[in-house]
């Protein structure tokens, strides 16, 4: 009985505690509901205020961005008028700001005075950039010294594998400045006058390099010159000048003479005027006027043209964007190509004139030229692939000269 009474008392106490807990929880729930009703409007109001603050900040940022465009013309005016020579990167940065301003006003306020101001300033800046490009290129574009070209060609009779360093044409810093300028002009301007300037200036330097080499070779050539008599019917002799060749030319002159000797032996078997010894006709008549055909400089020019053209392509790749390199190379290479063609045609005309007078020994001059053509044809075809003009890319005049020869 005592245990039952103790159990009933424990149950009664549990009921009391349960009621107290339920009462407390109910009271807490009511308070939470009242707190939520009080806090929720404050939370919503805070969210509205935060959105308003964000809108205000976005508006101020957009306003500052717009105001910057209105101030661009005034801020970069001094930089544009001073020109790019002192600080090219700063100048290009100013030009970039002008370009962005033009885009902004074109989209948002096309009739504004500010658009007119920045457009005018950009036009002036573009002219300054193009002028600086031409001046910088003209100032540093010099003909490659003949001794440099001859050192590159070396003593071998084959086309050398080494390339001519582009820094021979232009200093590294100048190349970097020209590259940055051309890239900006191509990306932001529709006009491409500076590309024409590049092709003209570099073509002239290329041409002067070849003419300087030609003149240097002619003034120093000795053993690569072949003189033929005015007529084999009237006696005469083949004479080779006796000047001492330089070290650089000695091997080539030796090979030249080897070709001439072999050709002479072959020609003597079929000639109506047999040779009693290499270089002498069997006749006792006095010499007449000698026709001088000097092929030595032309043989060197053929190799030099290939190497100079290859170096111009490498320089072009560093200065001009890819899409425009082919067209620029076409214009650049035309004048040097014509020089090599004219030199070959002049020799061909001399040989034809000699043959028309029955001076068949003049044909010996052809063999070294044909040998050079055989050596460099593949290199020339690869080099001129940079051209977008088929006639240039295939070097169409080379085969015609060879066929005529």
URPE-V624673 format. One record per backbone hydrogen bond with DSSP energy under -1.0 kcal/mol. CO is the residue of the C=O (numbers start at 1). NH is the residue of the N-H. E is the energy in kcal/mol with one decimal. If there is no record, write none. Layout:
CO_NH_E + CO_NH_E
//
This chain:
1_5_-2.2 + 2_6_-2.3 + 3_7_-2.1 + 4_8_-2.4 + 5_9_-2.2 + 6_10_-2.1 + 7_11_-2.4 + 8_12_-2.2 + 9_13_-2.3 + 10_14_-2.3 + 11_15_-2.4 + 12_16_-2.1 + 13_17_-2.6 + 14_18_-2.7 + 15_19_-2.5 + 16_20_-2.2 + 17_21_-2.4 + 18_22_-2.7 + 19_23_-2.5 + 20_24_-2.4 + 21_25_-2.8 + 22_26_-2.8 + 23_27_-2.3 + 24_28_-2.3 + 25_29_-2.6 + 26_30_-2.3 + 27_31_-2.0 + 28_32_-2.3 + 29_33_-2.3 + 30_34_-2.2 + 31_35_-2.5 + 32_36_-2.7 + 33_37_-2.3 + 34_38_-1.3 + 35_39_-3.1 + 36_40_-2.7 + 39_43_-2.6 + 40_44_-2.6 + 41_45_-2.4 + 42_46_-2.5 + 43_47_-2.4 + 44_48_-2.1 + 45_49_-2.4 + 46_50_-2.5 + 47_51_-2.3 + 48_52_-2.2 + 49_53_-2.3 + 50_54_-2.4 + 51_55_-2.5 + 52_56_-2.4 + 53_57_-2.5 + 54_58_-2.6 + 55_59_-2.5 + 56_60_-2.6 + 57_61_-2.4 + 58_62_-2.6 + 59_63_-2.5 + 60_64_-2.7 + 61_65_-2.5 + 62_66_-2.5 + 63_67_-3.0 + 64_68_-2.0 + 65_69_-1.1 + 66_70_-1.4 + 67_71_-1.2 + 71_75_-2.2 + 72_76_-2.5 + 76_80_-2.6 + 77_81_-2.3 + 78_82_-1.9 + 79_83_-1.0 + 87_91_-2.0 + 88_92_-2.9 + 89_93_-2.0 + 90_94_-2.1 + 91_95_-2.3 + 92_96_-2.0 + 93_97_-1.8 + 94_98_-2.0 + 95_99_-2.2 + 96_100_-2.2 + 97_101_-2.1 + 98_102_-2.3 + 99_103_-1.9 + 100_104_-2.2 + 101_105_-2.7 + 102_106_-2.2 + 103_107_-1.6 + 104_108_-2.5 + 105_109_-2.0 + 109_112_-1.7 + 112_116_-1.2 + 113_117_-2.2 + 114_118_-2.6 + 115_119_-2.1 + 116_120_-2.1 + 117_121_-2.2 + 118_122_-2.4 + 119_123_-2.2 + 120_124_-2.0 + 121_125_-2.4 + 122_126_-2.8 + 123_127_-2.0 + 124_128_-2.1 + 125_129_-2.4 + 126_130_-2.7 + 127_131_-2.5 + 128_132_-2.7 + 129_133_-2.4 + 130_134_-2.3 + 131_135_-2.9 + 132_136_-2.9 + 133_137_-2.2 + 134_138_-2.9 + 135_139_-2.7 + 136_140_-1.4 + 137_141_-1.4 + 140_142_-1.1 + 145_149_-1.9 + 146_150_-2.7 + 147_151_-2.3 + 148_152_-2.0 + 149_153_-2.4 + 150_154_-2.0 + 165_168_-2.0 + 166_169_-1.3 + 166_170_-1.9 + 171_175_-2.2 + 172_176_-2.2 + 173_177_-2.4 + 174_178_-2.7 + 175_179_-2.4 + 176_180_-2.3 + 177_181_-2.3 + 178_182_-2.7 + 179_183_-2.3 + 180_184_-1.9 + 181_185_-2.5 + 182_186_-2.5 + 183_187_-2.0 + 184_188_-2.0 + 185_189_-2.2 + 192_196_-1.1 + 193_197_-2.1 + 194_198_-2.4 + 195_199_-2.4 + 196_200_-2.3 + 197_201_-2.7 + 198_202_-2.7 + 199_203_-1.8 + 200_204_-2.0 + 201_205_-2.0 + 202_206_-2.5 + 203_207_-2.8 + 204_208_-2.7 + 205_209_-2.1 + 206_210_-1.8 + 207_211_-2.6 + 208_212_-2.7 + 209_213_-2.0 + 210_214_-2.8 + 211_215_-2.7 + 212_216_-2.5 + 213_217_-2.8 + 214_218_-2.4 + 215_219_-2.2 + 216_220_-1.2 + 217_221_-1.9 + 222_225_-1.0 + 226_293_-1.8 + 227_239_-1.0 + 228_291_-2.2 + 236_281_-1.0 + 239_227_-1.5 + 246_250_-1.3 + 249_253_-2.7 + 250_254_-2.3 + 251_255_-2.3 + 252_256_-2.7 + 253_257_-2.7 + 254_258_-2.0 + 255_259_-2.3 + 256_260_-2.4 + 257_261_-2.8 + 258_262_-2.5 + 259_263_-2.4 + 260_264_-2.6 + 261_265_-2.3 + 262_266_-2.0 + 263_267_-3.0 + 264_268_-2.5 + 267_270_-1.1 + 267_271_-1.2 + 274_282_-1.4 + 277_280_-2.3 + 279_238_-1.5 + 281_283_-1.8 + 291_228_-1.9 + 293_226_-1.5 + 295_299_-2.1 + 296_300_-1.7 + 297_301_-2.3 + 298_302_-1.8 + 299_303_-1.2 + 300_304_-2.8 + 301_305_-3.0 + 302_306_-1.5 + 303_307_-2.1 + 304_308_-2.8 + 305_309_-2.5 + 306_310_-2.2 + 307_311_-2.1 + 308_312_-2.2 + 309_313_-1.9 + 310_314_-1.9 + 311_315_-2.3 + 312_316_-2.7 + 313_317_-2.1 + 315_319_-1.2 + 316_320_-2.7 + 321_324_-1.6 + 322_325_-1.3 + 324_328_-1.9 + 325_329_-2.6 + 326_330_-2.0 + 327_331_-1.5 + 328_332_-2.4 + 329_333_-2.5 + 333_337_-2.5 + 334_338_-2.6 + 335_339_-2.0 + 336_340_-2.3 + 337_341_-2.5 + 338_342_-3.1 + 339_343_-2.7 + 340_344_-2.2 + 341_345_-2.7 + 342_346_-2.3 + 343_347_-2.0 + 344_348_-2.5 + 345_349_-2.6 + 346_350_-2.1 + 347_351_-2.5 + 348_352_-2.7 + 349_353_-2.5 + 350_354_-2.3 + 351_355_-2.7 + 352_356_-2.5 + 354_359_-2.9 + 355_358_-2.3 + 358_360_-1.1 + 359_362_-2.0 + 360_363_-1.9 + 361_364_-1.8 + 362_365_-1.9 + 363_366_-1.6 + 366_370_-2.6 + 367_371_-2.3 + 368_372_-2.3 + 369_373_-2.6 + 370_374_-2.3 + 371_375_-1.8 + 372_376_-2.3 + 373_377_-1.6 + 376_380_-2.9 + 377_381_-2.6 + 378_382_-2.2 + 379_383_-2.7 + 380_384_-2.8 + 383_386_-1.2 + 384_387_-1.6 + 389_393_-3.0 + 390_394_-2.2 + 391_396_-2.1 + 392_395_-1.2 + 395_398_-1.9 + 397_401_-2.0 + 398_402_-2.3 + 399_403_-2.9 + 400_404_-2.2 + 401_405_-2.8
//
